[in-house]
Each structure stands twice: as structure tokens, then as C-alpha cells.
Amino acid sequence: MRRAAARLWHLLSSAFGSAVSLARRIRIPRQWLLAYLLLIVVPAGIFLYGYYERSASILKSEVIRTMQQALKQAGSNLSYRLEHIYDISNAAFMNPNLHSYLSVGADDQSMEIQLQVIKDLRFLVDTVQSNSDVFHVRLYVDQSKLYAGEKINFFSLDSLKNKAWYSPVIGANGGIVPIGAYEESFLDIGKARVFSFARMLRDPDRYDKVSGVLMIDVQEKMVADILSALQFAPGTQVYLTDADGTIVYHPDRAIIGTKIAPAILKDMKLSSEGSSTLKIGTEVNDVMYTTLQPTGWRLVAQGTESQLSRRALELTQRSEWTSLMEYVALFLILPFVLLAIIVRGMNRRVMQVITVIRKEGSEGLIELPPVNGDFHMLERSVDHLILRVRTLVEEKYRAEIHEREAQLQALQAQINPHFLYNTLDTINWIAIGKGATDISQMIDSLAKYFRLSLSKGRSIVSVEDELSLAAVYLKIQQSRFLDAFAFVLDTEPGLGAYQMPKLILQPIVENALLHGILKSKDKRGTITISVREEEGDLIFKVSDDGIGMEEEQARQLLMEEPHEAKPDSTGSSYGLYNVNERIKLYAGNHYGISIASKPGAGTTVTVRLKAEPAKRPL
């Protein structure tokens, strides 16, 4: 800021010196010059400096907000992958055969029993490792087991006791303990950098006895790939910490295991996500963070002010300095030219103004038509300048429209792909458990879903296609949750040909199913989708008879920066906020989403869009 103020002062000083020199040549009285300085130049300088300060502040806030949104999206993607690992660990933990095999006593050492145990455990391990997110599975068992020395997937429990995380894993009493990035040697594949998720296994016959430890390893590369996709300025540090402020992942591996600055840790304990400007050592740092579920880790982005979006700062400063030059010309040069006209004669001064305008016109490729008379020429020149200003305003308006369209595309691209993973996971387990008899039907429905959702790259689809997409989604979920729900489509005739942004209804019906019906006591219900036209608007209503929610909770779902969901939360605040913002960007602030809900009475989400017939075949 000091550098900017110095440049502004130098610019004003140079202009003032030129003005004084011109005033002496044309003999302007000193009292006129003093009045001009007090009434125009000084207020103009203060105004310009305030304008620059405010513009810089707005730019920084916008850059930080954009980075915070990108960080939240990366955190959401990473949280989903980690939740998937937790689900896999829970599925293996709940396998009754695992506990029965680990409880085989010393008197059951017959070769036949041990071979059967090894065979079944190998099948379980291979099934878990078949998931693309799982890098390796390790099972630590009592050294009395014949397979404890296998050292590929099975290890002696005693070999784990010298590890730093052994005590936390035992102390978690069966809960999953996440372990930060570290290097591990594997007999079959050599050294690798991994994250681990460990949990203690108890003997079902003697609950006070530890029968083993299950560890699921994830490659460090999975986390690194997600975080490296963040397009932050060079020098910005993006890393993971645990709840105590210990760094569990950092691109600089020498930093892993160290503590973050106390000021950052203190700020992160106040909220689950946010951004702050903190003084760390001798530098002022901008710190953004968000919480990863279910590990409780924090995803942190830290950088100095000069590192945040350097290119954007340069472009904006260039634009600001152009504006400053124009204001300086307006407040300094033009008034002195007018004063010169008064003192030295109208004719000669008008000719000077015309010369300046012609020069500006030639640079802007504006040809002035020949007109008789100096004043007529001046009037026509001013008309052309006004036309040029209007052209610049129109160009700025078109640029803002393009920016809003880009924001719409960016928000639409943020739809969380967890539905795809859930569906593919369901198909996988059906294939394993039922001999693949239902795969054909599921793949057919999934293909329809992709065909409708992709829409050949179009972002605008027909109402008929959007309803078909929602119906295909619900049919797929009916295959996943057998006899859990029914759905009804109630459409007013003739509305299918209207157009709308795609992927509006699918996130809403997904919330109605996963967070409404499936969280109710009996996990059964009905979803109703209705479409009506009212006074030139399309009204979509998605209703469920699920668990419902409080009015305040429903209001928070559409907030710009929703608070962290409580344990009894029944909705996806990010999904509904995303859809609501896309509607407003597409149709205007008068349109969007409203929610009506009561606990135990279900939820109705109303979508209002402008009724627009398709301009071309969709």
C-alpha cells in the first residue's frame, strides 16, 4: 500500500508541476490557482487514494472467498474418499467370520482348521483390497497363529507394539484411528508412502482380550492428487493437520509430524471452517481451513498476501492505474484548459481542445466527419467521445455476463459424484453376493442416467429430460434399497417442452431419500414430484414423508456459508445451496428454492423457475 501511495503522490506531483508551468505561461491569477487546488485537486487526491484502498480490499476479499470455496470443494472430495475407507473398515469389522477366525484357540491348531482360516481370511482381504481406494490391508494377530508370520497381509501383533500409534489404537476401544502419512515397507511391493486407518479387534469369547488389529492403508498419492489440483498461487502451502495441530500431510515431507503455529491452532479451534489474517513471526499470513469428516483432520491453505492470486492483483492494479490516469486528466488537465480558454481567448483554446480530441480519436480509430465551425466541431467530437464511453460500458456489461455464465458452469461442475460411487459399489456387492443376476438391470438404468445427465454437453435441457433423469435415479435407488420407498410423478400436460438448467431435481430427490426417508424410524416412505405452471413460472415440488426438520435448520440449508451440520442433520446444505445459486444465476434473484418442513411430518422443497419454451430442439 505504501508503494501505491508513493506512486500516486508522484503522479499528482508531476501533474501539478505541469499545471503550474501552464498557469505561468497563460498568466492565470494566483488566487485562481489556489482556489482550484483547495476545491478540486486536494479532494480529488483524497478520493483517488480512498478508491484505490477500497478496490484493493475488495479484491483481496474476493480472492480469499474464491480460494475458500475451492478449498471447501477439495475438502468435500477428500472427506468422501475417507468416509468410503471408513465404510469399508466397518464392513470388514462387522464380518462375523473375522472375529470367529481370530478367536481360534491354541487347541485348534489342526492343519485342516488353519488352512480353512487362512483361505477365508485371504478371501476377505482380497475382497477389501479390490476397492480402488484401498492400497493394502494388514491384519495383526496373535503370534500363536500359524499365519502370523506371513508378513504380506498377516503379521504378529507383537511387531506392532513398538509403533507410536499402538497405544492410541488400543485406547480407541475398537474405534478407527487415522494415522498420518508415513513410509512403510511391504514384503511384496517394497517401500511406499501411506495413510493408515487402524482399529482394535476383540476376542468375542473373552471381551477383555485383544485378538488383533485391522489396518487399511491408503496411498499418499490419493491425497496428493486431490490437493495438487488446487490452482493456488505459487508459494501457498496446502497441508493436513490433526485436531491437536500436528501436521499429518505436507508436500515437504520433512515438515510432517511438526506442530503448526499456535495462532493458527487457536483460530481453528473456534470454528470448523473459516479464514483469518494472522501475524506469524514477522509476516502477515492469510490462512483458510476446513474440516474433513470423519477423521476430524483440518485441510489448511496458508500464504502471504503477496502470494494470493498474484496475476489477478497485477491485472486489477493495471486497470486501477488506468482509471487513476483518467481521473488525473479529468481533474487537472481539462480544468486548466478551460481556464486557458477564458484568459487567452475562446477561439485558440477551442482549437487546442479539438486537436487533443482528434488525437484521442485517431488512437481509438474514431473518424470525425468534417463540420464547418469550431464549436460545431467541438460538439460533434464530444458526441463521439460519449459514444465511445457507451461502447466501453457495453463491453464491461458483456464481460460481467460472461463472468456470471462462468460462475454458473463452475457451480454446476461442483455436483458431488458420490451417487456414482454408491451405485457402482452396490453393483459390485450384488455381483459378489448374488452371482451377478441383477447386474444387467442396474447397468441399463445407470446408462440411462449417464445419457440424460451428460445431455451431449448441454447445460440446458427440457423439463421432460430432467424429470426422466430424476425417475431413473429413483429407480436405481429402488434397486439399492429394496421396498424402502415409492415415488410418484405428477406433471401437468404440455410442460415437458419447456427448458431449464440440468441437474436441478436430482440433488433434491437425493436429499429427500437419503436424509428424509432413510433416516425415518421405519425407513420407508413416498417421494412425490409435481410440476405446475403458475403465472408464467414453472413450479416444481419434491415432497417426502420422511423425518422432516426444524424451521431454523431448513433456513440454514440455503445460507451462503452454512454452519457445520449437527449430528442429527437431515439435509445436505451444500447440495441445496449449490442448486439454489445455479437457479439464481440462470433466472435471477426472484427465482430459487424454498423449503417447508416440520419434524416428523416430512419435507417439501419448492423450485421456482421462469417458464421458457425451448428456443431450439433440446
C-alpha positions as CSV (number, residue, x, y, z in Angstrom):
1,M,0.0,0.0,0.0
2,R,2.9,2.4,0.8
3,R,4.3,1.7,-2.7
4,A,0.9,2.5,-4.3
5,A,0.6,5.7,-2.2
6,A,4.1,6.8,-3.3
7,R,3.3,6.2,-7.0
8,L,0.0,8.2,-6.6
9,W,1.8,11.1,-4.9
10,H,4.5,11.1,-7.6
11,L,1.8,11.1,-10.3
12,L,-0.1,14.0,-8.7
13,S,3.1,16.0,-8.1
14,S,4.1,15.6,-11.8
15,A,0.7,16.7,-13.0
16,F,0.7,19.6,-10.5
17,G,4.1,20.8,-11.7
18,S,2.9,20.7,-15.3
19,A,-0.2,22.6,-14.4
20,V,1.8,25.3,-12.6
21,S,4.0,25.7,-15.6
22,L,1.0,26.1,-17.9
23,A,-0.6,28.6,-15.5
24,R,2.5,30.8,-15.6
25,R,2.6,30.7,-19.4
26,I,-1.0,31.8,-19.8
27,R,-0.9,34.2,-16.8
28,I,-3.6,32.7,-14.6
29,P,-4.0,34.7,-11.4
30,R,-2.5,33.0,-8.3
31,Q,-5.8,33.2,-6.3
32,W,-7.5,31.2,-9.1
33,L,-4.8,28.6,-8.8
34,L,-5.0,28.4,-5.0
35,A,-8.9,28.1,-5.2
36,Y,-8.5,25.4,-7.7
37,L,-6.1,23.4,-5.5
38,L,-8.3,23.7,-2.5
39,L,-11.6,22.9,-4.2
40,I,-10.6,20.3,-6.8
41,V,-7.1,18.9,-6.6
42,V,-6.9,18.1,-2.9
43,P,-10.4,16.5,-2.7
44,A,-9.7,14.6,-5.9
45,G,-6.4,13.2,-4.5
46,I,-8.1,12.1,-1.3
47,F,-10.9,10.5,-3.3
48,L,-8.5,8.7,-5.6
49,Y,-6.5,7.3,-2.7
50,G,-9.6,6.1,-1.0
51,Y,-10.8,4.5,-4.2
52,Y,-7.5,2.6,-4.5
53,E,-7.6,1.4,-0.9
54,R,-11.2,0.2,-1.2
55,S,-10.6,-1.6,-4.5
56,A,-7.5,-3.4,-3.1
57,S,-9.6,-4.5,-0.1
58,I,-12.5,-5.8,-2.2
59,L,-10.1,-7.7,-4.5
60,K,-8.4,-9.4,-1.5
61,S,-11.7,-10.4,0.0
62,E,-12.9,-11.8,-3.4
63,V,-9.7,-13.7,-3.9
64,I,-9.9,-15.2,-0.4
65,R,-13.6,-16.1,-0.9
66,T,-12.8,-17.9,-4.1
67,M,-9.9,-19.8,-2.6
68,Q,-12.1,-20.7,0.4
69,Q,-14.7,-22.2,-1.9
70,A,-12.1,-24.2,-3.8
71,L,-10.6,-25.4,-0.5
72,K,-14.1,-26.5,0.7
73,Q,-14.7,-28.4,-2.6
74,A,-11.3,-30.2,-2.2
75,G,-12.2,-31.0,1.4
76,S,-15.5,-32.3,0.4
77,N,-14.0,-34.6,-2.2
78,L,-11.3,-35.8,0.3
79,S,-13.9,-36.3,3.0
80,Y,-15.9,-38.5,0.7
81,R,-12.9,-40.7,-0.1
82,L,-12.1,-41.0,3.6
83,E,-15.7,-41.8,4.5
84,H,-15.6,-44.6,1.9
85,I,-12.5,-46.1,3.7
86,Y,-14.3,-45.9,7.0
87,D,-17.3,-47.7,5.4
88,I,-15.0,-50.4,4.1
89,S,-13.4,-50.8,7.5
90,N,-16.8,-51.0,9.2
91,A,-18.0,-53.6,6.7
92,A,-14.9,-55.8,7.4
93,F,-15.2,-55.2,11.1
94,M,-18.9,-56.4,11.1
95,N,-18.0,-59.6,9.3
96,P,-18.7,-62.3,11.9
97,N,-16.3,-64.8,10.3
98,L,-13.4,-62.4,11.0
99,H,-13.9,-62.5,14.8
100,S,-14.6,-66.2,14.9
101,Y,-11.3,-66.9,13.0
102,L,-9.3,-64.7,15.2
103,S,-10.6,-66.5,18.3
104,V,-9.4,-69.9,17.2
105,G,-7.6,-71.2,20.3
106,A,-4.3,-73.0,20.7
107,D,-6.1,-76.3,20.9
108,D,-7.4,-75.8,17.3
109,Q,-4.1,-76.0,15.6
110,S,-5.0,-78.8,13.2
111,M,-3.8,-78.2,9.7
112,E,-7.2,-78.5,8.3
113,I,-8.7,-75.8,10.5
114,Q,-5.7,-73.4,9.9
115,L,-5.8,-73.9,6.2
116,Q,-9.6,-73.1,6.1
117,V,-9.0,-70.0,8.3
118,I,-6.2,-68.8,6.0
119,K,-8.3,-69.4,2.9
120,D,-11.3,-67.5,4.3
121,L,-9.2,-64.6,5.7
122,R,-7.4,-64.3,2.4
123,F,-10.7,-64.1,0.6
124,L,-11.8,-61.3,2.9
125,V,-8.5,-59.4,2.5
126,D,-8.6,-59.7,-1.3
127,T,-12.3,-58.5,-1.3
128,V,-11.3,-55.4,0.6
129,Q,-8.2,-54.7,-1.5
130,S,-10.2,-55.0,-4.7
131,N,-11.6,-51.5,-3.9
132,S,-9.7,-48.9,-5.9
133,D,-9.2,-46.6,-2.9
134,V,-7.6,-49.3,-0.8
135,F,-3.9,-49.8,-1.3
136,H,-3.1,-52.5,1.2
137,V,-4.8,-54.4,4.1
138,R,-2.8,-55.6,7.2
139,L,-4.1,-57.9,9.9
140,Y,-2.0,-58.2,13.1
141,V,-2.9,-61.3,15.1
142,D,-1.6,-63.3,18.0
143,Q,1.8,-64.9,17.2
144,S,0.4,-68.3,18.1
145,K,-1.5,-68.3,14.8
146,L,0.3,-70.3,12.1
147,Y,-0.3,-67.5,9.5
148,A,1.1,-64.7,11.8
149,G,4.4,-64.9,10.0
150,E,3.1,-64.5,6.5
151,K,4.2,-60.8,6.5
152,I,2.3,-59.7,3.4
153,N,-1.2,-59.3,4.8
154,F,-0.8,-61.1,8.2
155,F,1.6,-60.1,10.9
156,S,2.3,-60.8,14.5
157,L,0.6,-58.5,17.0
158,D,3.8,-58.2,19.0
159,S,5.5,-56.5,16.0
160,L,3.0,-53.6,16.3
161,K,3.6,-52.8,20.0
162,N,6.7,-50.7,19.3
163,K,4.8,-48.4,17.0
164,A,3.9,-44.9,18.3
165,W,0.2,-45.4,17.3
166,Y,-0.2,-48.7,19.1
167,S,-1.4,-47.2,22.4
168,P,-3.9,-44.8,20.7
169,V,-5.4,-47.7,18.6
170,I,-5.8,-49.9,21.8
171,G,-7.2,-46.9,23.7
172,A,-9.8,-46.2,21.0
173,N,-11.5,-49.4,22.1
174,G,-12.5,-50.6,18.6
175,G,-12.9,-47.1,17.1
176,I,-11.0,-46.2,13.9
177,V,-7.8,-44.3,14.5
178,P,-6.4,-42.3,11.4
179,I,-2.6,-42.3,11.1
180,G,-0.9,-39.5,9.1
181,A,1.4,-40.0,6.1
182,Y,4.5,-42.2,6.7
183,E,6.8,-44.6,4.9
184,E,6.1,-48.4,5.3
185,S,7.9,-51.4,3.8
186,F,5.9,-54.2,2.3
187,L,7.3,-57.6,1.6
188,D,5.5,-57.9,-1.7
189,I,5.8,-54.4,-3.1
190,G,8.6,-52.7,-1.2
191,K,8.5,-49.2,0.3
192,A,5.5,-46.9,-0.1
193,R,4.1,-43.7,1.4
194,V,0.7,-44.4,3.0
195,F,-2.0,-43.2,5.3
196,S,-3.4,-45.9,7.7
197,F,-6.8,-46.4,9.4
198,A,-6.4,-48.8,12.3
199,R,-8.8,-50.4,14.8
200,M,-8.5,-52.9,17.6
201,L,-10.3,-56.3,17.3
202,R,-11.5,-58.1,20.5
203,D,-11.9,-61.8,21.2
204,P,-15.7,-62.4,21.1
205,D,-15.3,-65.1,23.7
206,R,-13.1,-63.0,26.0
207,Y,-14.0,-59.4,25.5
208,D,-11.2,-58.1,27.7
209,K,-8.6,-59.7,25.3
210,V,-7.3,-58.1,22.2
211,S,-7.4,-60.6,19.4
212,G,-5.9,-58.4,16.7
213,V,-5.6,-55.1,14.9
214,L,-7.0,-54.3,11.4
215,M,-5.2,-51.7,9.3
216,I,-6.4,-50.4,6.0
217,D,-3.7,-48.4,4.1
218,V,-4.3,-45.7,1.5
219,Q,-1.6,-44.3,-0.8
220,E,-0.4,-40.8,0.0
221,K,-0.7,-40.2,-3.7
222,M,-4.5,-40.2,-3.5
223,V,-4.4,-37.2,-1.1
224,A,-1.6,-35.5,-3.0
225,D,-3.5,-35.7,-6.3
226,I,-6.6,-34.1,-4.8
227,L,-4.7,-31.3,-3.2
228,S,-2.4,-30.7,-6.1
229,A,-5.5,-29.9,-8.3
230,L,-6.0,-26.7,-6.3
231,Q,-4.8,-23.8,-8.5
232,F,-3.5,-21.5,-5.9
233,A,-0.6,-19.1,-6.3
234,P,2.9,-20.4,-6.2
235,G,4.2,-20.5,-2.6
236,T,0.8,-21.1,-1.0
237,Q,1.1,-24.1,1.4
238,V,-1.7,-26.7,1.4
239,Y,-1.4,-29.3,4.1
240,L,-3.4,-31.5,6.6
241,T,-3.3,-31.4,10.4
242,D,-4.9,-33.4,13.1
243,A,-7.1,-31.9,15.9
244,D,-4.0,-31.2,18.0
245,G,-2.3,-29.2,15.3
246,T,0.2,-31.9,14.3
247,I,0.9,-31.9,10.5
248,V,-0.1,-35.3,9.1
249,Y,0.5,-34.4,5.4
250,H,2.6,-31.8,3.7
251,P,4.3,-31.7,0.3
252,D,7.5,-31.1,2.2
253,R,7.8,-34.4,4.0
254,A,10.3,-33.0,6.5
255,I,7.5,-30.9,8.0
256,I,5.2,-33.9,8.6
257,G,5.0,-34.5,12.4
258,T,5.7,-30.9,13.4
259,K,3.3,-28.5,15.0
260,I,1.5,-25.6,13.3
261,A,1.8,-22.1,14.6
262,P,-0.1,-21.6,17.9
263,A,-2.0,-18.7,16.4
264,I,-3.4,-20.9,13.6
265,L,-4.3,-23.7,16.0
266,K,-6.1,-21.2,18.3
267,D,-8.1,-19.8,15.4
268,M,-9.0,-23.3,14.1
269,K,-10.4,-24.3,17.5
270,L,-13.1,-21.6,17.2
271,S,-14.8,-23.0,14.1
272,S,-14.9,-26.0,11.8
273,E,-14.1,-23.8,8.8
274,G,-13.1,-20.2,8.0
275,S,-10.4,-17.8,7.0
276,S,-8.3,-15.4,9.0
277,T,-5.4,-13.0,8.6
278,L,-2.8,-13.8,11.2
279,K,0.7,-12.4,12.0
280,I,3.1,-15.4,12.2
281,G,6.6,-14.4,13.0
282,T,7.4,-11.2,11.0
283,E,4.9,-11.9,8.2
284,V,1.2,-11.5,7.9
285,N,-0.4,-14.7,6.6
286,D,-3.9,-15.4,5.2
287,V,-5.0,-18.8,6.5
288,M,-8.0,-20.8,5.3
289,Y,-9.1,-24.1,6.7
290,T,-12.0,-26.6,6.6
291,T,-12.7,-29.8,8.5
292,L,-12.5,-33.3,6.9
293,Q,-15.1,-35.8,8.1
294,P,-15.0,-38.4,9.7
295,T,-11.3,-38.0,10.7
296,G,-11.6,-34.6,12.2
297,W,-8.4,-33.5,10.3
298,R,-8.1,-30.0,9.0
299,L,-7.3,-29.0,5.4
300,V,-5.3,-25.8,5.6
301,A,-4.1,-23.3,2.9
302,Q,-1.6,-20.8,4.1
303,G,0.1,-18.0,2.2
304,T,1.2,-14.4,2.5
305,E,-0.8,-11.5,0.9
306,S,1.7,-11.2,-2.0
307,Q,1.2,-14.9,-2.9
308,L,-2.5,-14.9,-3.2
309,S,-3.6,-14.7,-6.8
310,R,-0.7,-12.6,-8.0
311,R,-1.9,-12.4,-11.6
312,A,-5.3,-11.2,-10.6
313,L,-3.7,-8.5,-8.4
314,E,-1.5,-7.3,-11.3
315,L,-4.4,-7.1,-13.8
316,T,-6.6,-5.2,-11.3
317,Q,-3.8,-2.8,-10.4
318,R,-3.2,-2.2,-14.1
319,S,-6.9,-1.3,-14.5
320,E,-6.9,0.8,-11.4
321,W,-3.9,2.8,-12.6
322,T,-5.6,3.4,-15.9
323,S,-8.6,4.8,-14.1
324,L,-6.3,6.9,-11.9
325,M,-4.7,8.4,-15.0
326,E,-8.1,9.2,-16.5
327,Y,-9.2,10.9,-13.2
328,V,-6.0,12.9,-13.1
329,A,-6.5,14.0,-16.6
330,L,-10.1,14.9,-15.8
331,F,-9.4,16.9,-12.6
332,L,-6.1,18.6,-13.7
333,I,-5.6,18.9,-17.4
334,L,-9.2,19.7,-18.6
335,P,-9.9,22.4,-16.0
336,F,-6.7,24.2,-16.8
337,V,-7.5,24.0,-20.5
338,L,-10.9,25.6,-19.7
339,L,-9.2,28.3,-17.7
340,A,-6.8,29.0,-20.6
341,I,-9.8,29.4,-22.9
342,I,-11.2,32.1,-20.6
343,V,-7.9,34.0,-20.2
344,R,-6.4,33.8,-23.7
345,G,-9.4,33.7,-25.9
346,M,-12.1,31.2,-26.8
347,N,-11.0,30.6,-30.4
348,R,-7.4,29.5,-29.8
349,R,-8.4,27.3,-26.8
350,V,-11.2,25.6,-28.7
351,M,-8.7,24.7,-31.4
352,Q,-6.4,23.2,-28.8
353,V,-9.2,21.1,-27.4
354,I,-10.2,19.9,-30.9
355,T,-6.5,18.9,-31.6
356,V,-6.4,16.8,-28.4
357,I,-9.8,15.2,-29.2
358,R,-8.7,14.4,-32.7
359,K,-5.6,12.8,-31.4
360,E,-7.6,10.6,-29.0
361,G,-10.0,9.8,-31.8
362,S,-7.2,8.6,-34.1
363,E,-5.8,6.4,-31.4
364,G,-9.3,4.9,-30.7
365,L,-9.9,4.5,-34.5
366,I,-12.8,7.1,-34.5
367,E,-13.0,9.2,-37.7
368,L,-14.5,12.7,-37.1
369,P,-16.7,13.9,-40.0
370,P,-15.9,17.4,-41.4
371,V,-18.1,20.1,-39.9
372,N,-18.0,23.9,-40.5
373,G,-17.2,26.0,-37.4
374,D,-15.0,25.3,-34.4
375,F,-17.9,24.9,-31.9
376,H,-19.8,22.5,-34.2
377,M,-16.6,20.5,-34.5
378,L,-16.3,20.5,-30.7
379,E,-19.9,19.4,-30.2
380,R,-19.5,16.6,-32.7
381,S,-16.2,15.5,-31.1
382,V,-17.9,15.3,-27.7
383,D,-20.7,13.3,-29.2
384,H,-18.2,10.8,-30.4
385,L,-16.5,10.6,-27.0
386,I,-19.8,9.9,-25.4
387,L,-20.4,7.2,-28.0
388,R,-17.0,5.7,-27.1
389,V,-17.8,5.8,-23.4
390,R,-21.1,4.0,-24.0
391,T,-19.3,1.3,-26.1
392,L,-16.9,0.8,-23.2
393,V,-19.8,0.4,-20.7
394,E,-21.5,-2.1,-23.0
395,E,-18.3,-4.1,-23.3
396,K,-18.0,-4.1,-19.5
397,Y,-21.6,-5.3,-19.2
398,R,-20.9,-8.2,-21.6
399,A,-17.8,-9.1,-19.6
400,E,-19.9,-9.3,-16.5
401,I,-22.5,-11.5,-18.3
402,H,-19.7,-13.9,-19.3
403,E,-18.4,-13.9,-15.8
404,R,-21.9,-14.9,-14.4
405,E,-22.1,-17.7,-17.1
406,A,-18.6,-18.9,-15.9
407,Q,-19.8,-18.9,-12.3
408,L,-22.9,-20.9,-13.4
409,Q,-20.7,-23.5,-15.1
410,A,-18.3,-23.7,-12.1
411,L,-21.2,-24.2,-9.7
412,Q,-22.8,-26.9,-11.9
413,A,-19.4,-28.7,-12.1
414,Q,-19.3,-29.0,-8.3
415,I,-22.1,-31.6,-8.0
416,N,-20.7,-34.2,-5.7
417,P,-20.2,-37.5,-7.6
418,H,-20.9,-39.7,-4.6
419,F,-24.1,-41.1,-6.2
420,L,-22.0,-42.7,-9.0
421,Y,-19.7,-44.3,-6.4
422,N,-22.6,-45.6,-4.3
423,T,-24.3,-47.1,-7.4
424,L,-21.1,-48.8,-8.6
425,D,-20.4,-50.1,-5.1
426,T,-23.9,-51.5,-5.0
427,I,-23.4,-53.3,-8.3
428,N,-20.1,-54.7,-7.0
429,W,-21.7,-56.2,-3.9
430,I,-24.7,-57.6,-5.8
431,A,-22.2,-59.3,-8.2
432,I,-20.3,-60.8,-5.2
433,G,-23.3,-61.8,-3.2
434,K,-25.9,-62.9,-5.8
435,G,-23.9,-64.3,-8.6
436,A,-24.4,-61.2,-10.9
437,T,-28.1,-61.9,-11.6
438,D,-29.2,-58.2,-11.2
439,I,-26.2,-56.5,-12.9
440,S,-27.9,-56.2,-16.3
441,Q,-30.8,-54.2,-14.9
442,M,-28.6,-51.9,-12.8
443,I,-26.2,-51.2,-15.7
444,D,-29.2,-50.4,-18.0
445,S,-30.6,-47.9,-15.5
446,L,-27.1,-46.4,-14.9
447,A,-26.5,-46.0,-18.6
448,K,-29.8,-44.1,-18.9
449,Y,-28.8,-41.9,-16.0
450,F,-25.5,-41.0,-17.7
451,R,-27.1,-40.4,-21.0
452,L,-29.6,-38.0,-19.5
453,S,-27.2,-36.3,-17.1
454,L,-24.5,-35.7,-19.7
455,S,-27.0,-34.4,-22.3
456,K,-24.3,-34.3,-25.0
457,G,-22.6,-31.5,-23.2
458,R,-25.6,-29.2,-22.9
459,S,-26.2,-27.3,-19.7
460,I,-29.9,-26.5,-20.6
461,V,-32.3,-29.5,-21.1
462,S,-36.0,-30.0,-21.4
463,V,-38.3,-30.4,-18.4
464,E,-39.2,-33.9,-19.8
465,D,-35.5,-34.9,-19.7
466,E,-34.9,-33.5,-16.2
467,L,-37.9,-35.5,-14.9
468,S,-36.7,-38.6,-16.7
469,L,-33.3,-38.2,-15.1
470,A,-34.9,-37.9,-11.6
471,A,-37.0,-41.0,-12.3
472,V,-34.0,-43.1,-13.5
473,Y,-32.1,-42.0,-10.3
474,L,-35.0,-43.2,-8.1
475,K,-35.3,-46.5,-10.0
476,I,-31.7,-47.1,-9.4
477,Q,-32.1,-46.4,-5.7
478,Q,-35.1,-48.7,-5.5
479,S,-32.8,-51.5,-6.7
480,R,-30.4,-50.4,-3.9
481,F,-33.0,-50.0,-1.1
482,L,-35.5,-52.7,-1.9
483,D,-39.1,-51.9,-0.8
484,A,-37.8,-48.8,1.0
485,F,-39.8,-46.2,-0.9
486,A,-42.1,-45.5,-3.8
487,F,-42.2,-42.4,-6.0
488,V,-44.9,-40.5,-8.0
489,L,-44.5,-38.2,-10.9
490,D,-47.4,-35.7,-11.2
491,T,-46.9,-33.5,-14.3
492,E,-49.2,-31.0,-15.8
493,P,-49.6,-31.9,-19.6
494,G,-47.7,-29.8,-22.0
495,L,-44.8,-28.7,-19.7
496,G,-42.3,-31.3,-20.9
497,A,-41.2,-29.0,-23.8
498,Y,-40.1,-26.1,-21.6
499,Q,-36.4,-25.7,-20.9
500,M,-34.4,-25.5,-17.7
501,P,-30.9,-26.0,-16.3
502,K,-30.0,-29.6,-15.9
503,L,-29.3,-31.5,-12.6
504,I,-31.8,-29.3,-10.6
505,L,-34.1,-32.1,-9.4
506,Q,-31.7,-34.9,-8.8
507,P,-29.8,-33.4,-5.8
508,I,-33.2,-32.5,-4.2
509,V,-34.7,-36.1,-4.6
510,E,-31.4,-37.5,-3.4
511,N,-31.7,-35.4,-0.2
512,A,-35.4,-36.5,0.1
513,L,-34.4,-40.1,0.0
514,L,-31.1,-40.2,1.9
515,H,-31.8,-37.6,4.5
516,G,-35.5,-37.8,4.7
517,I,-37.0,-41.2,4.2
518,L,-34.0,-43.4,5.1
519,K,-33.4,-41.5,8.3
520,S,-37.0,-42.0,9.5
521,K,-37.8,-44.7,12.1
522,D,-39.2,-47.3,9.7
523,K,-37.0,-46.3,6.8
524,R,-40.0,-46.4,4.4
525,G,-41.9,-43.7,2.6
526,T,-43.0,-42.0,-0.7
527,I,-41.4,-39.3,-2.8
528,T,-43.8,-37.1,-4.9
529,I,-42.5,-34.9,-7.8
530,S,-45.1,-32.5,-9.2
531,V,-44.8,-29.8,-11.9
532,R,-47.2,-27.0,-12.5
533,E,-47.3,-23.6,-14.4
534,E,-48.4,-20.6,-12.4
535,E,-48.4,-17.1,-13.8
536,G,-45.7,-17.7,-16.3
537,D,-43.5,-19.6,-13.8
538,L,-42.7,-23.3,-13.5
539,I,-43.3,-24.7,-10.0
540,F,-41.5,-28.0,-9.1
541,K,-42.4,-29.6,-5.8
542,V,-40.4,-32.5,-4.3
543,S,-42.2,-33.9,-1.2
544,D,-41.3,-36.7,1.1
545,D,-42.9,-38.1,4.2
546,G,-39.6,-38.7,6.0
547,I,-38.1,-37.4,9.2
548,G,-38.5,-33.7,8.5
549,M,-36.6,-30.9,10.2
550,E,-36.9,-27.7,12.2
551,E,-37.7,-24.3,10.5
552,E,-34.3,-22.9,11.5
553,Q,-32.5,-25.9,10.2
554,A,-34.3,-25.6,6.9
555,R,-33.4,-21.9,6.6
556,Q,-29.7,-22.7,7.2
557,L,-29.6,-25.1,4.3
558,L,-29.8,-22.2,1.8
559,M,-27.3,-19.9,3.6
560,E,-24.3,-18.7,1.6
561,E,-21.9,-20.1,4.2
562,P,-23.8,-22.8,6.1
563,H,-22.7,-23.9,9.6
564,E,-21.4,-27.4,10.1
565,A,-24.2,-29.9,10.1
566,K,-25.2,-31.2,13.5
567,P,-25.2,-35.0,14.2
568,D,-29.0,-35.1,13.7
569,S,-28.9,-33.1,10.5
570,T,-31.3,-34.2,7.9
571,G,-30.1,-32.4,4.8
572,S,-27.2,-31.6,2.6
573,S,-26.7,-27.9,3.0
574,Y,-24.0,-27.8,0.2
575,G,-26.2,-29.6,-2.3
576,L,-29.3,-27.4,-1.9
577,Y,-27.1,-24.2,-1.7
578,N,-25.5,-25.2,-4.9
579,V,-28.8,-25.8,-6.7
580,N,-30.3,-22.5,-5.4
581,E,-27.3,-20.5,-6.6
582,R,-27.4,-22.1,-10.0
583,I,-31.1,-21.2,-10.4
584,K,-30.4,-17.5,-9.3
585,L,-27.5,-17.3,-11.8
586,Y,-29.7,-18.7,-14.5
587,A,-33.0,-17.0,-14.0
588,G,-32.4,-14.1,-11.5
589,N,-32.8,-13.4,-7.8
590,H,-36.6,-13.7,-7.9
591,Y,-36.3,-17.4,-8.5
592,G,-34.8,-20.2,-6.5
593,I,-35.6,-22.8,-3.8
594,S,-37.9,-22.6,-0.7
595,I,-38.2,-25.3,2.0
596,A,-41.3,-26.2,4.1
597,S,-40.7,-28.9,6.8
598,K,-41.8,-30.0,10.2
599,P,-40.2,-32.7,12.4
600,G,-41.9,-36.0,11.8
601,A,-44.2,-34.5,9.0
602,G,-41.8,-34.7,6.1
603,T,-40.3,-32.0,3.8
604,T,-41.4,-30.2,0.7
605,V,-38.8,-28.4,-1.5
606,T,-40.3,-26.0,-4.0
607,V,-38.3,-24.9,-7.0
608,R,-39.5,-21.8,-9.0
609,L,-38.2,-21.2,-12.5
610,K,-39.3,-18.9,-15.3
611,A,-41.3,-20.9,-17.8
612,E,-39.3,-20.7,-21.1
613,P,-40.2,-22.7,-24.1
614,A,-37.3,-24.4,-25.9
615,K,-35.7,-22.0,-28.4
616,R,-34.3,-24.9,-30.3
617,P,-34.6,-28.7,-30.1
618,L,-33.0,-29.8,-26.8
